[in-house]
């Protein structure tokens, strides 16, 4: 099982990534061992995720979300009942 996720950073920005262990990856971001982008924007909060069977599906969806506008990402988050 793979996940595509969106984090809300302390500065209000959004970060999109993929992982096969959502809890572990979120913890890594919050300890400064995640992506370089999130290290200077701690803490981060998991605000959205989707589940996929394969790594390839997750990576494709991650790329699609990353190309989306901030407003589109916020729409995704709102549809999942989490407020940004």
OpenMM code with the backbone's topology and positions (N, CA, C; nanometers):
from openmm import Vec3, app, unit

residues = "UNK UNK UNK UNK UNK UNK UNK UNK UNK UNK UNK UNK UNK UNK UNK UNK UNK UNK UNK UNK UNK UNK UNK UNK UNK UNK UNK UNK UNK UNK UNK UNK UNK UNK UNK UNK UNK UNK UNK UNK UNK UNK UNK UNK UNK UNK UNK UNK UNK UNK UNK UNK UNK UNK UNK UNK UNK UNK UNK UNK UNK UNK UNK UNK UNK UNK UNK UNK UNK UNK UNK UNK UNK UNK UNK UNK UNK UNK UNK UNK UNK UNK UNK UNK".split()
positions = [
    Vec3(0.0840, -0.1173, 0.0000),
    Vec3(0.0000, 0.0000, 0.0000),
    Vec3(0.0892, 0.1246, 0.0000),
    Vec3(0.0571, 0.2187, -0.0852),
    Vec3(0.1308, 0.3445, -0.0944),
    Vec3(0.0349, 0.4610, -0.0747),
    Vec3(0.0894, 0.5719, -0.0305),
    Vec3(0.0082, 0.6890, -0.0004),
    Vec3(0.0652, 0.8127, -0.0683),
    Vec3(-0.0238, 0.8989, -0.1142),
    Vec3(0.0107, 1.0338, -0.1565),
    Vec3(-0.0461, 1.1226, -0.0481),
    Vec3(0.0317, 1.2204, -0.0038),
    Vec3(-0.0135, 1.3011, 0.1087),
    Vec3(0.0164, 1.4486, 0.0866),
    Vec3(-0.0580, 1.5307, 0.1598),
    Vec3(-0.0329, 1.6747, 0.1624),
    Vec3(-0.0139, 1.7139, 0.3080),
    Vec3(0.0940, 1.7871, 0.3324),
    Vec3(0.1224, 1.8415, 0.4652),
    Vec3(0.0995, 1.9913, 0.4645),
    Vec3(0.0479, 2.0417, 0.5731),
    Vec3(0.0406, 2.1870, 0.5921),
    Vec3(0.1575, 2.2239, 0.6819),
    Vec3(0.2427, 2.3128, 0.6328),
    Vec3(0.3610, 2.3562, 0.7068),
    Vec3(0.3246, 2.4710, 0.8012),
    Vec3(0.4123, 2.4983, 0.8970),
    Vec3(0.3888, 2.6038, 0.9961),
    Vec3(0.3707, 2.7403, 0.9313),
    Vec3(0.4312, 2.7627, 0.8153),
    Vec3(0.4174, 2.8921, 0.7467),
    Vec3(0.2936, 2.8981, 0.6581),
    Vec3(0.2108, 2.7925, 0.6607),
    Vec3(0.0882, 2.7891, 0.5824),
    Vec3(0.1040, 2.7296, 0.4442),
    Vec3(0.2270, 2.7011, 0.4028),
    Vec3(0.2482, 2.6409, 0.2712),
    Vec3(0.2091, 2.4936, 0.2740),
    Vec3(0.1915, 2.4359, 0.1552),
    Vec3(0.1524, 2.2962, 0.1419),
    Vec3(0.2636, 2.2176, 0.0747),
    Vec3(0.2880, 2.0968, 0.1237),
    Vec3(0.3895, 2.0087, 0.0676),
    Vec3(0.3223, 1.8775, 0.0285),
    Vec3(0.3517, 1.8274, -0.0904),
    Vec3(0.2960, 1.7008, -0.1389),
    Vec3(0.4072, 1.5989, -0.1550),
    Vec3(0.3809, 1.4766, -0.1115),
    Vec3(0.4779, 1.3690, -0.1256),
    Vec3(0.4085, 1.2340, -0.1346),
    Vec3(0.4876, 1.1275, -0.1417),
    Vec3(0.4328, 0.9915, -0.1404),
    Vec3(0.5188, 0.9055, -0.0497),
    Vec3(0.4608, 0.7985, 0.0025),
    Vec3(0.5313, 0.7090, 0.0936),
    Vec3(0.4595, 0.5748, 0.1001),
    Vec3(0.5257, 0.4760, 0.1583),
    Vec3(0.4585, 0.3494, 0.1862),
    Vec3(0.4295, 0.3343, 0.3358),
    Vec3(0.4680, 0.4328, 0.4165),
    Vec3(0.4389, 0.4329, 0.5604),
    Vec3(0.4066, 0.5764, 0.6025),
    Vec3(0.2802, 0.6083, 0.6029),
    Vec3(0.2347, 0.7454, 0.6234),
    Vec3(0.2724, 0.8008, 0.7605),
    Vec3(0.2517, 0.7235, 0.8650),
    Vec3(0.2827, 0.7700, 0.9996),
    Vec3(0.4329, 0.7938, 1.0172),
    Vec3(0.5127, 0.7000, 0.9728),
    Vec3(0.6582, 0.7123, 0.9840),
    Vec3(0.7090, 0.8331, 0.9044),
    Vec3(0.6564, 0.8514, 0.7840),
    Vec3(0.7030, 0.9625, 0.6994),
    Vec3(0.6645, 1.0972, 0.7596),
    Vec3(0.5437, 1.1082, 0.8137),
    Vec3(0.5017, 1.2325, 0.8789),
    Vec3(0.5916, 1.2619, 0.9986),
    Vec3(0.6221, 1.1596, 1.0762),
    Vec3(0.7139, 1.1761, 1.1899),
    Vec3(0.8519, 1.2207, 1.1424),
    Vec3(0.8991, 1.1642, 1.0320),
    Vec3(1.0296, 1.2030, 0.9788),
    Vec3(1.0312, 1.3516, 0.9418),
    Vec3(0.9255, 1.3963, 0.8764),
    Vec3(0.9161, 1.5391, 0.8423),
    Vec3(0.9234, 1.6240, 0.9696),
    Vec3(0.8500, 1.5847, 1.0719),
    Vec3(0.8428, 1.6658, 1.1936),
    Vec3(0.9693, 1.6618, 1.2788),
    Vec3(1.0558, 1.5660, 1.2543),
    Vec3(1.1835, 1.5627, 1.3265),
    Vec3(1.2963, 1.6242, 1.2444),
    Vec3(1.2612, 1.6800, 1.1278),
    Vec3(1.3615, 1.7440, 1.0433),
    Vec3(1.4356, 1.6485, 0.9528),
    Vec3(1.3912, 1.5231, 0.9466),
    Vec3(1.4565, 1.4224, 0.8633),
    Vec3(1.3788, 1.3914, 0.7363),
    Vec3(1.2824, 1.4767, 0.7046),
    Vec3(1.2035, 1.4586, 0.5824),
    Vec3(1.2632, 1.5401, 0.4701),
    Vec3(1.1776, 1.5923, 0.3868),
    Vec3(1.2220, 1.6711, 0.2721),
    Vec3(1.2878, 1.8014, 0.3161),
    Vec3(1.3826, 1.8463, 0.2382),
    Vec3(1.4518, 1.9724, 0.2665),
    Vec3(1.3514, 2.0879, 0.2779),
    Vec3(1.2479, 2.0850, 0.1939),
    Vec3(1.1475, 2.1923, 0.1948),
    Vec3(1.0812, 2.2071, 0.3312),
    Vec3(1.0499, 2.0953, 0.3956),
    Vec3(0.9758, 2.1024, 0.5222),
    Vec3(1.0639, 2.1323, 0.6427),
    Vec3(1.1943, 2.1098, 0.6329),
    Vec3(1.2836, 2.1283, 0.7486),
    Vec3(1.2766, 2.2673, 0.8091),
    Vec3(1.2647, 2.3692, 0.7266),
    Vec3(1.2589, 2.5057, 0.7769),
    Vec3(1.1180, 2.5550, 0.8009),
    Vec3(1.0207, 2.4635, 0.7921),
    Vec3(0.8804, 2.5036, 0.8048),
    Vec3(0.8071, 2.4169, 0.9060),
    Vec3(0.8759, 2.3762, 1.0090),
    Vec3(0.8196, 2.2869, 1.1106),
    Vec3(0.7400, 2.3648, 1.2141),
    Vec3(0.6412, 2.3001, 1.2755),
    Vec3(0.5973, 2.1631, 1.2508),
    Vec3(0.5062, 2.1556, 1.1291),
    Vec3(0.4882, 2.0321, 1.0814),
    Vec3(0.3965, 2.0080, 0.9707),
    Vec3(0.2802, 1.9236, 1.0222),
    Vec3(0.1682, 1.9347, 0.9518),
    Vec3(0.0483, 1.8607, 0.9900),
    Vec3(-0.0047, 1.7880, 0.8676),
    Vec3(-0.0336, 1.6602, 0.8816),
    Vec3(-0.0934, 1.5826, 0.7739),
    Vec3(-0.2379, 1.6289, 0.7566),
    Vec3(-0.2711, 1.6791, 0.6368),
    Vec3(-0.4053, 1.7306, 0.6139),
    Vec3(-0.4813, 1.6550, 0.5053),
    Vec3(-0.4128, 1.5666, 0.4312),
    Vec3(-0.4792, 1.4943, 0.3228),
    Vec3(-0.3946, 1.3745, 0.2815),
    Vec3(-0.4614, 1.2653, 0.2465),
    Vec3(-0.3899, 1.1530, 0.1858),
    Vec3(-0.4846, 1.0706, 0.0999),
    Vec3(-0.4252, 1.0000, 0.0043),
    Vec3(-0.4940, 0.9052, -0.0822),
    Vec3(-0.4149, 0.7745, -0.0779),
    Vec3(-0.4819, 0.6640, -0.1005),
    Vec3(-0.4201, 0.5316, -0.0950),
    Vec3(-0.4129, 0.4701, -0.2350),
    Vec3(-0.2993, 0.4078, -0.2646),
    Vec3(-0.2786, 0.3420, -0.3942),
    Vec3(-0.2151, 0.2055, -0.3743),
    Vec3(-0.2398, 0.1165, -0.4693),
    Vec3(-0.1849, -0.0189, -0.4625),
    Vec3(-0.0358, -0.0233, -0.4963),
    Vec3(0.0072, 0.0586, -0.5917),
    Vec3(0.1456, 0.0498, -0.6369),
    Vec3(0.2193, 0.1824, -0.6202),
    Vec3(0.3487, 0.1704, -0.6146),
    Vec3(0.4363, 0.2874, -0.6056),
    Vec3(0.4208, 0.3762, -0.7297),
    Vec3(0.4099, 0.3133, -0.8447),
    Vec3(0.3968, 0.3883, -0.9691),
    Vec3(0.2694, 0.4735, -0.9719),
    Vec3(0.1591, 0.4170, -0.9243),
    Vec3(0.0330, 0.4925, -0.9174),
    Vec3(0.0473, 0.6119, -0.8232),
    Vec3(0.1092, 0.5884, -0.7086),
    Vec3(0.1272, 0.6949, -0.6095),
    Vec3(0.2174, 0.8057, -0.6641),
    Vec3(0.3255, 0.7674, -0.7280),
    Vec3(0.4178, 0.8666, -0.7825),
    Vec3(0.3522, 0.9485, -0.8933),
    Vec3(0.2705, 0.8844, -0.9754),
    Vec3(0.1995, 0.9550, -1.0812),
    Vec3(0.1012, 1.0562, -1.0222),
    Vec3(0.0276, 1.0129, -0.9216),
    Vec3(-0.0692, 1.1034, -0.8578),
    Vec3(0.0019, 1.2162, -0.7844),
    Vec3(0.1136, 1.1871, -0.7193),
    Vec3(0.1916, 1.2914, -0.6520),
    Vec3(0.2303, 1.3996, -0.7533),
    Vec3(0.2788, 1.3588, -0.8675),
    Vec3(0.3195, 1.4527, -0.9716),
    Vec3(0.2013, 1.5375, -1.0179),
    Vec3(0.0867, 1.4745, -1.0329),
    Vec3(-0.0338, 1.5459, -1.0749),
    Vec3(-0.0736, 1.6512, -0.9711),
    Vec3(-0.0716, 1.6145, -0.8444),
    Vec3(-0.1087, 1.7086, -0.7382),
    Vec3(-0.0074, 1.8221, -0.7299),
    Vec3(0.1203, 1.7908, -0.7419),
    Vec3(0.2236, 1.8947, -0.7351),
    Vec3(0.2073, 1.9992, -0.8444),
    Vec3(0.1561, 1.9571, -0.9596),
    Vec3(0.1334, 2.0520, -1.0692),
    Vec3(0.0058, 2.1338, -1.0505),
    Vec3(-0.0772, 2.0942, -0.9559),
    Vec3(-0.2041, 2.1638, -0.9311),
    Vec3(-0.1810, 2.2948, -0.8571),
    Vec3(-0.2747, 2.3847, -0.8715),
    Vec3(-0.2669, 2.5125, -0.8003),
    Vec3(-0.2926, 2.4916, -0.6510),
    Vec3(-0.2534, 2.5898, -0.5730),
    Vec3(-0.2798, 2.5856, -0.4288),
    Vec3(-0.4298, 2.5729, -0.4036),
    Vec3(-0.5104, 2.6478, -0.4795),
    Vec3(-0.6554, 2.6422, -0.4604),
    Vec3(-0.7103, 2.5027, -0.4859),
    Vec3(-0.6595, 2.4342, -0.5860),
    Vec3(-0.7030, 2.2969, -0.6152),
    Vec3(-0.6643, 2.2034, -0.5014),
    Vec3(-0.5460, 2.2213, -0.4461),
    Vec3(-0.5033, 2.1390, -0.3322),
    Vec3(-0.5941, 2.1629, -0.2130),
    Vec3(-0.6304, 2.2887, -0.1894),
    Vec3(-0.7197, 2.3213, -0.0780),
    Vec3(-0.8569, 2.2583, -0.1003),
    Vec3(-0.9039, 2.2551, -0.2247),
    Vec3(-1.0305, 2.1882, -0.2557),
    Vec3(-1.0240, 2.0399, -0.2198),
    Vec3(-0.9142, 1.9737, -0.2548),
    Vec3(-0.8968, 1.8329, -0.2201),
    Vec3(-0.9040, 1.8130, -0.0688),
    Vec3(-0.8348, 1.8993, 0.0033),
    Vec3(-0.8304, 1.8899, 0.1488),
    Vec3(-0.9696, 1.9108, 0.2077),
    Vec3(-1.0418, 2.0106, 0.1592),
    Vec3(-1.1760, 2.0385, 0.2105),
    Vec3(-1.2712, 1.9221, 0.1839),
    Vec3(-1.2592, 1.8587, 0.0691),
    Vec3(-1.3439, 1.7447, 0.0373),
    Vec3(-1.3195, 1.6273, 0.1320),
    Vec3(-1.2012, 1.6231, 0.1913),
    Vec3(-1.1706, 1.5149, 0.2851),
    Vec3(-1.2076, 1.5525, 0.4279),
    Vec3(-1.2769, 1.6648, 0.4461),
    Vec3(-1.3264, 1.7105, 0.5760),
    Vec3(-1.2186, 1.7632, 0.6689),
    Vec3(-1.1046, 1.8008, 0.6151),
    Vec3(-0.9979, 1.8611, 0.6942),
    Vec3(-0.9844, 2.0053, 0.6493),
    Vec3(-0.9816, 2.0989, 0.7416),
    Vec3(-0.9717, 2.2401, 0.7069),
    Vec3(-0.8289, 2.2894, 0.7098),
    Vec3(-0.7944, 2.3728, 0.6117),
    Vec3(-0.6617, 2.4343, 0.6065),
    Vec3(-0.6753, 2.5775, 0.6502),
] * unit.nanometer
topology = app.Topology()
chain = topology.addChain("A")
for resn in residues:
    res = topology.addResidue(resn, chain)
    for name in ("N", "CA", "C"):
        topology.addAtom(name, app.Element.getBySymbol(name[0]), res)
